[in-house]
């Protein structure tokens, strides 16, 4: 910190110099987060950035927008908007912590649980936020391993791991590992059968961080949401396919009983006494304002058209990459618009990390990571297709891949 402050332009210039080597968000194919806004959205975001969403008395309009967004999501996810409850959060990680806390509290209300160890069932592809919940709240994570047949938690795997101390099963609608949907309806049916033959009655939470803003528009017949009575809560990230900048998640419970009143704290710091259900107490209203704006700006048909275009681009990209020879497609973009590929077996003298480095030199940031450790060590490369990534961008990316392969591929050993 300098002793004497700089001018605004000098300080801003210094900041830009520090950040000049960072890739632009539109070229960042590693992230699911929204990378571009239209000019009106940028103005709205800037105008309402100083508004604290938790100041309900001072900003009743922002509070009303949040309520209407929750109702809209409840309707999209086939809950009754008049009884569903929910809130905005700082991303899906906070939403997951709130959902897990509700599940834990409901389990404790079932009977004498003193001295017993609660557990949570999830697949090995679950986001790290669920492992954080289990560690912070001292809940045993019962993780179903990824098998040769797939990377997703199945109904049978979920059923096998449930007992009287299971607080819930987490189903993933849109895995960050491969872009696929887990079979939520299959899990629900398996848990229904378990409840019918025993006293083990386990609720489901759906982590729809990415898929919650895709499936309602592109897969309306898919039963994954509150149409399944066993689903008690759902979270999603507005800053992913909800088209809002980073910092916005949502959680919706079927009804107040599913949330449990235990999450509620009454506060009167800002005027009237109001209930607070979130973990944090200060959060800009700007992301919520933009979520409401997006619902009005695009409408149902607009969201469907944007995501259909992204899915079409992703599936075409997967087909083109799969046809090149050295790649095995793990995620084909036909659920989430995400392409995940591995190398085919053979004596290649290049690696996916080297390919990623080549793409980085051509302006594209792509991640390479290992599949869950219970699978044989397999590195994969992931390409997240968002609305701002067009068919022209896909062709430019393919050209860069072709250019690398033309000089790197050798005859397999």
C-alpha positions as semicolon CSV with decimal commas, in nm:
position;residue;x (nm);y (nm);z (nm)
1;X;0,000;0,000;0,000
2;X;0,149;0,333;-0,097
3;X;0,175;0,605;0,164
4;X;-0,002;0,852;-0,064
5;X;-0,286;0,729;-0,280
6;X;-0,261;0,731;-0,656
7;X;-0,505;0,882;-0,901
8;X;-0,794;0,659;-1,004
9;X;-0,656;0,617;-1,357
10;X;-0,308;0,528;-1,232
11;X;-0,442;0,274;-0,982
12;X;-0,669;0,118;-1,247
13;X;-0,379;0,104;-1,492
14;X;-0,162;-0,077;-1,238
15;X;-0,437;-0,331;-1,176
16;X;-0,480;-0,395;-1,547
17;X;-0,108;-0,451;-1,588
18;X;-0,117;-0,712;-1,312
19;X;-0,407;-0,891;-1,484
20;X;-0,296;-0,856;-1,845
21;X;-0,184;-1,218;-1,881
22;X;-0,513;-1,365;-1,753
23;X;-0,719;-1,530;-2,023
24;X;-1,047;-1,363;-2,118
25;X;-1,355;-1,538;-1,975
26;X;-1,497;-1,604;-2,321
27;X;-1,187;-1,811;-2,407
28;X;-1,195;-2,001;-2,078
29;X;-1,338;-2,341;-2,169
30;X;-1,247;-2,477;-1,825
31;X;-1,529;-2,301;-1,644
32;X;-1,905;-2,343;-1,638
33;X;-1,944;-1,980;-1,528
34;X;-2,103;-1,717;-1,749
35;X;-1,836;-1,529;-1,941
36;X;-2,026;-1,255;-2,124
37;X;-2,314;-1,014;-2,059
38;X;-2,513;-0,788;-2,285
39;X;-2,466;-0,411;-2,228
40;X;-2,798;-0,366;-2,045
41;X;-2,712;-0,648;-1,807
42;X;-2,372;-0,491;-1,740
43;X;-2,540;-0,160;-1,651
44;X;-2,790;-0,329;-1,421
45;X;-2,515;-0,523;-1,247
46;X;-2,309;-0,208;-1,194
47;X;-2,609;-0,008;-1,070
48;X;-2,714;-0,261;-0,805
49;X;-2,374;-0,391;-0,697
50;X;-2,374;-0,173;-0,379
51;X;-2,716;-0,301;-0,266
52;X;-2,694;-0,556;0,016
53;X;-2,957;-0,822;-0,045
54;X;-2,991;-0,894;0,326
55;X;-3,109;-0,537;0,396
56;X;-3,472;-0,636;0,351
57;X;-3,625;-0,318;0,494
58;X;-3,401;-0,087;0,296
59;X;-3,427;-0,277;-0,034
60;X;-3,775;-0,435;-0,044
61;X;-3,770;-0,439;-0,424
62;X;-3,461;-0,662;-0,433
63;X;-3,625;-0,890;-0,175
64;X;-3,930;-0,921;-0,397
65;X;-3,715;-1,006;-0,700
66;X;-3,548;-1,282;-0,499
67;X;-3,887;-1,421;-0,397
68;X;-4,012;-1,421;-0,755
69;X;-3,694;-1,593;-0,876
70;X;-3,748;-1,868;-0,619
71;X;-4,107;-1,908;-0,736
72;X;-3,996;-1,922;-1,099
73;X;-3,741;-2,193;-1,022
74;X;-3,994;-2,386;-0,814
75;X;-4,226;-2,384;-1,115
76;X;-3,949;-2,490;-1,354
77;X;-3,865;-2,777;-1,119
78;X;-4,231;-2,883;-1,086
79;X;-4,288;-2,782;-0,724
80;X;-4,593;-2,590;-0,606
81;X;-4,471;-2,228;-0,606
82;X;-4,721;-2,141;-0,334
83;X;-4,564;-2,382;-0,084
84;X;-4,202;-2,416;-0,199
85;X;-3,943;-2,211;-0,011
86;X;-3,592;-2,112;-0,103
87;X;-3,325;-1,850;-0,114
88;X;-3,040;-1,706;-0,315
89;X;-2,694;-1,817;-0,205
90;X;-2,333;-1,737;-0,286
91;X;-2,304;-2,015;-0,541
92;X;-2,409;-2,378;-0,519
93;X;-2,151;-2,455;-0,251
94;X;-2,343;-2,252;0,009
95;X;-2,666;-2,405;-0,120
96;X;-2,522;-2,755;-0,070
97;X;-2,420;-2,674;0,288
98;X;-2,773;-2,550;0,361
99;X;-2,930;-2,855;0,196
100;X;-2,704;-3,093;0,388
101;X;-2,783;-2,915;0,714
102;X;-3,156;-2,957;0,652
103;X;-3,110;-3,327;0,580
104;X;-2,903;-3,370;0,896
105;X;-3,161;-3,192;1,111
106;X;-3,447;-3,400;0,970
107;X;-3,255;-3,718;1,052
108;X;-3,201;-3,602;1,409
109;X;-3,575;-3,547;1,446
110;X;-3,654;-3,909;1,353
111;X;-3,583;-4,045;1,697
112;X;-3,302;-4,117;1,939
113;X;-2,987;-4,046;1,739
114;X;-2,760;-3,959;2,029
115;X;-2,417;-4,112;1,986
116;X;-2,493;-4,239;1,634
117;X;-2,294;-4,147;1,326
118;X;-2,498;-3,993;1,044
119;X;-2,398;-4,068;0,687
120;X;-2,461;-3,921;0,341
121;X;-2,463;-4,129;0,022
122;X;-2,310;-3,983;-0,293
123;X;-2,114;-4,084;-0,601
124;X;-1,742;-4,040;-0,651
125;X;-1,818;-3,762;-0,903
126;X;-1,983;-3,539;-0,640
127;X;-1,850;-3,186;-0,610
128;X;-1,599;-3,112;-0,335
129;X;-1,859;-2,896;-0,155
130;X;-2,030;-3,217;-0,040
131;X;-1,706;-3,347;0,106
132;X;-1,668;-3,014;0,283
133;X;-2,016;-3,054;0,430
134;X;-1,937;-3,403;0,555
135;X;-1,611;-3,291;0,715
136;X;-1,744;-2,972;0,871
137;X;-2,063;-3,133;1,006
138;X;-1,899;-3,467;1,097
139;X;-2,111;-3,675;0,862
140;X;-1,972;-3,999;0,716
141;X;-1,956;-3,979;0,335
142;X;-2,060;-4,310;0,182
143;X;-1,916;-4,285;-0,165
144;X;-2,017;-4,523;-0,441
145;X;-1,713;-4,601;-0,656
146;X;-1,710;-4,533;-1,026
147;X;-1,725;-4,867;-1,203
148;X;-1,639;-4,983;-1,554
149;X;-1,996;-4,918;-1,666
150;X;-2,001;-4,551;-1,579
151;X;-1,910;-4,259;-1,357
152;X;-2,251;-4,206;-1,198
153;X;-2,426;-4,317;-0,879
154;X;-2,692;-4,576;-0,963
155;X;-3,013;-4,661;-0,782
156;X;-2,878;-4,996;-0,662
157;X;-2,556;-4,839;-0,535
158;X;-2,757;-4,580;-0,343
159;X;-2,986;-4,841;-0,191
160;X;-2,696;-5,065;-0,083
161;X;-2,535;-4,783;0,115
162;X;-2,844;-4,658;0,299
163;X;-2,938;-4,750;0,653
164;X;-3,123;-4,595;0,947
165;X;-2,845;-4,338;0,990
166;X;-2,846;-4,214;0,630
167;X;-2,953;-3,849;0,622
168;X;-2,996;-3,845;0,245
169;X;-2,878;-3,937;-0,102
170;X;-2,726;-3,673;-0,328
171;X;-2,802;-3,712;-0,698
172;X;-2,608;-3,505;-0,952
173;X;-2,791;-3,354;-1,248
174;X;-2,498;-3,252;-1,463
175;X;-2,166;-3,393;-1,348
176;X;-1,857;-3,175;-1,371
177;X;-1,663;-3,496;-1,449
178;X;-1,837;-3,589;-1,775
179;X;-2,139;-3,360;-1,817
180;X;-2,387;-3,644;-1,766
181;X;-2,707;-3,668;-1,564
182;X;-2,730;-3,923;-1,284
183;X;-3,046;-4,139;-1,291
184;X;-3,246;-3,955;-1,024
185;X;-3,572;-4,139;-1,100
186;X;-3,392;-4,474;-1,073
187;X;-3,250;-4,370;-0,734
188;X;-3,595;-4,262;-0,619
189;X;-3,751;-4,595;-0,720
190;X;-3,475;-4,790;-0,543
191;X;-3,526;-4,589;-0,225
192;X;-3,904;-4,631;-0,251
193;X;-3,851;-5,007;-0,261
194;X;-3,617;-4,987;0,038
195;X;-3,873;-4,789;0,238
196;X;-4,149;-5,036;0,150
197;X;-3,957;-5,330;0,293
198;X;-3,792;-5,162;0,593
199;X;-3,808;-4,855;0,815
200;X;-3,529;-4,687;0,619
201;X;-3,689;-4,385;0,450
202;X;-3,422;-4,169;0,288
203;X;-3,481;-3,835;0,111
204;X;-3,301;-3,717;-0,202
205;X;-3,131;-3,386;-0,264
206;X;-3,056;-3,306;-0,628
207;X;-2,738;-3,112;-0,693
208;X;-2,841;-2,950;-1,020
209;X;-2,570;-2,685;-1,012
210;X;-2,544;-2,698;-1,391
211;X;-2,838;-2,909;-1,508
212;X;-3,103;-2,717;-1,315
213;X;-3,094;-2,443;-1,577
214;X;-3,067;-2,687;-1,871
215;X;-3,299;-2,985;-1,817
216;X;-3,625;-2,785;-1,769
217;X;-3,578;-2,631;-2,114
218;X;-3,426;-2,917;-2,313
219;X;-3,541;-3,231;-2,128
220;X;-3,891;-3,146;-1,999
221;X;-4,004;-3,511;-1,992
222;X;-3,711;-3,626;-1,779
223;X;-3,830;-3,701;-1,422
224;X;-3,556;-3,572;-1,193
225;X;-3,715;-3,293;-0,991
226;X;-4,004;-3,237;-0,747
227;X;-4,225;-3,462;-0,959
228;X;-4,050;-3,736;-0,760
229;X;-4,196;-3,721;-0,406
230;X;-3,866;-3,839;-0,258
231;X;-3,685;-3,527;-0,386
232;X;-3,694;-3,277;-0,101
233;X;-3,456;-3,006;-0,221
234;X;-3,271;-2,889;-0,531
235;X;-2,985;-2,645;-0,582
236;X;-2,861;-2,476;-0,898
237;X;-2,607;-2,212;-0,995
238;X;-2,748;-1,900;-1,156
239;X;-2,395;-1,809;-1,256
240;X;-2,367;-2,113;-1,481
241;X;-2,641;-2,178;-1,735
242;X;-2,860;-1,920;-1,560
243;X;-2,651;-1,660;-1,746
244;X;-2,550;-1,452;-1,440
245;X;-2,192;-1,353;-1,340
246;X;-2,010;-1,544;-1,067
247;X;-2,158;-1,531;-0,719
248;X;-2,514;-1,665;-0,743
249;X;-2,662;-1,997;-0,638
250;X;-3,018;-2,103;-0,558
251;X;-3,174;-2,360;-0,331
252;X;-3,541;-2,457;-0,328
253;X;-3,709;-2,691;-0,078
254;X;-4,035;-2,866;-0,151
255;X;-4,199;-2,700;0,151
256;X;-4,106;-2,544;0,487
257;X;-4,099;-2,885;0,655
258;X;-3,825;-2,999;0,416
259;X;-3,615;-2,693;0,499
260;X;-3,685;-2,724;0,872
261;X;-3,729;-2,414;1,086
262;X;-3,397;-2,495;1,255
263;X;-3,216;-2,301;0,981
264;X;-3,405;-1,983;1,069
265;X;-3,257;-1,703;1,280
266;X;-3,456;-1,391;1,360
267;X;-3,256;-1,067;1,341
268;X;-3,353;-0,706;1,399
269;X;-3,023;-0,532;1,321
270;X;-3,163;-0,344;1,023
271;X;-3,509;-0,241;1,145
272;X;-3,790;-0,493;1,161
273;X;-3,738;-0,850;1,281
274;X;-3,678;-1,083;0,988
275;X;-3,580;-1,446;0,943
276;X;-3,238;-1,526;0,798
277;X;-3,171;-1,873;0,655
278;X;-2,840;-1,818;0,477
279;X;-2,486;-1,880;0,601
280;X;-2,362;-1,535;0,501
281;X;-2,506;-1,199;0,600
282;X;-2,375;-0,967;0,329
283;X;-2,426;-1,030;-0,039
284;X;-2,479;-0,796;-0,331
285;X;-2,827;-0,790;-0,480
286;X;-2,681;-0,744;-0,830
287;X;-2,670;-1,115;-0,925
288;X;-3,032;-1,163;-0,815
289;X;-3,135;-0,854;-1,013
290;X;-2,967;-1,004;-1,320
291;X;-3,132;-1,342;-1,269
292;X;-3,473;-1,177;-1,269
293;X;-3,370;-0,967;-1,571
294;X;-3,267;-1,283;-1,757
295;X;-3,601;-1,451;-1,689
296;X;-3,774;-1,148;-1,843
297;X;-3,518;-1,084;-2,115
298;X;-3,500;-1,436;-2,258
299;X;-3,820;-1,604;-2,144
300;X;-3,868;-1,978;-2,161
301;X;-3,824;-1,993;-2,536
302;X;-3,505;-1,787;-2,523
303;X;-3,343;-2,008;-2,259
304;X;-3,443;-2,316;-2,456
305;X;-3,297;-2,175;-2,780
306;X;-2,968;-2,072;-2,616
307;X;-2,911;-2,405;-2,445
308;X;-3,022;-2,603;-2,750
309;X;-2,765;-2,413;-2,956
310;X;-2,495;-2,488;-2,699
311;X;-2,589;-2,854;-2,685
312;X;-2,585;-2,877;-3,064
313;X;-2,242;-2,713;-3,078
314;X;-2,109;-2,947;-2,808
315;X;-2,242;-3,265;-2,967
316;X;-2,105;-3,165;-3,308
317;X;-1,769;-3,087;-3,147
318;X;-1,768;-3,427;-2,974
319;X;-1,850;-3,605;-3,301
320;X;-1,571;-3,422;-3,483
321;X;-1,314;-3,496;-3,214
322;X;-1,425;-3,857;-3,188
323;X;-1,374;-3,895;-3,561
324;X;-1,012;-3,785;-3,546
325;X;-0,887;-4,122;-3,428
326;X;-0,678;-4,076;-3,112
327;X;-0,965;-3,964;-2,887
328;X;-1,216;-4,165;-2,688
329;X;-1,525;-3,958;-2,603
330;X;-1,629;-3,979;-2,236
331;X;-1,887;-3,698;-2,245
332;X;-2,060;-3,627;-2,576
333;X;-2,241;-3,301;-2,494
334;X;-2,588;-3,450;-2,530
335;X;-2,691;-3,379;-2,170
336;X;-2,489;-3,087;-2,039
337;X;-2,320;-2,914;-2,336
338;X;-1,983;-3,044;-2,222
339;X;-1,729;-3,250;-2,418
340;X;-1,492;-3,478;-2,226
341;X;-1,234;-3,690;-2,403
342;X;-0,951;-3,929;-2,322
343;X;-0,672;-4,073;-2,534
344;X;-0,727;-4,409;-2,692
345;X;-0,481;-4,675;-2,588
346;X;-0,164;-4,682;-2,791
347;X;0,195;-4,568;-2,799
348;X;0,131;-4,197;-2,836
349;X;0,430;-3,970;-2,787
350;X;0,211;-3,684;-2,673
351;X;-0,022;-3,629;-2,381
352;X;-0,348;-3,446;-2,325
353;X;-0,162;-3,196;-2,110
354;X;0,066;-3,119;-2,402
355;X;-0,237;-3,077;-2,625
356;X;-0,392;-2,843;-2,366
357;X;-0,072;-2,640;-2,366
358;X;-0,090;-2,610;-2,744
359;X;-0,453;-2,496;-2,725
360;X;-0,354;-2,244;-2,458
361;X;-0,098;-2,095;-2,697
362;X;-0,384;-2,052;-2,943
363;X;-0,601;-1,870;-2,686
364;X;-0,811;-2,157;-2,548
365;X;-0,792;-2,260;-2,182
366;X;-0,896;-2,623;-2,130
367;X;-0,846;-2,835;-1,816
368;X;-0,694;-3,180;-1,799
369;X;-0,771;-3,388;-1,489
370;X;-0,785;-3,747;-1,374
371;X;-1,108;-3,942;-1,341
372;X;-1,200;-4,052;-0,986
373;X;-0,924;-4,262;-0,825
374;X;-1,138;-4,574;-0,810
375;X;-1,111;-4,594;-1,187
376;X;-0,788;-4,700;-1,357
377;X;-0,577;-4,384;-1,389
378;X;-0,728;-4,196;-1,682
379;X;-0,662;-3,835;-1,773
380;X;-0,936;-3,650;-1,957
381;X;-0,967;-3,311;-2,124
382;X;-1,290;-3,113;-2,084
383;X;-1,445;-2,846;-2,303
384;X;-1,740;-2,654;-2,155
385;X;-1,964;-2,502;-2,422
386;X;-2,148;-2,191;-2,307
387;X;-2,376;-1,952;-2,492
388;X;-2,092;-1,726;-2,605
389;X;-1,905;-2,022;-2,761
390;X;-2,040;-2,041;-3,116
391;X;-2,006;-2,292;-3,399
392;X;-1,737;-2,065;-3,547
393;X;-1,541;-2,083;-3,222
394;X;-1,578;-2,463;-3,227
395;X;-1,431;-2,476;-3,577
396;X;-1,138;-2,258;-3,468
397;X;-1,076;-2,492;-3,176
398;X;-1,093;-2,797;-3,404
399;X;-0,843;-2,636;-3,639
400;X;-0,604;-2,589;-3,347
401;X;-0,645;-2,957;-3,249
402;X;-0,591;-3,072;-3,606
403;X;-0,280;-2,858;-3,632
404;X;-0,136;-3,016;-3,318
405;X;-0,220;-3,371;-3,420
406;X;-0,074;-3,333;-3,767
407;X;0,270;-3,286;-3,612
408;X;0,233;-3,492;-3,294
409;X;0,069;-3,822;-3,386
410;X;0,297;-4,115;-3,450
411;X;0,216;-4,472;-3,539
412;X;0,105;-4,651;-3,219
413;X;0,368;-4,883;-3,075
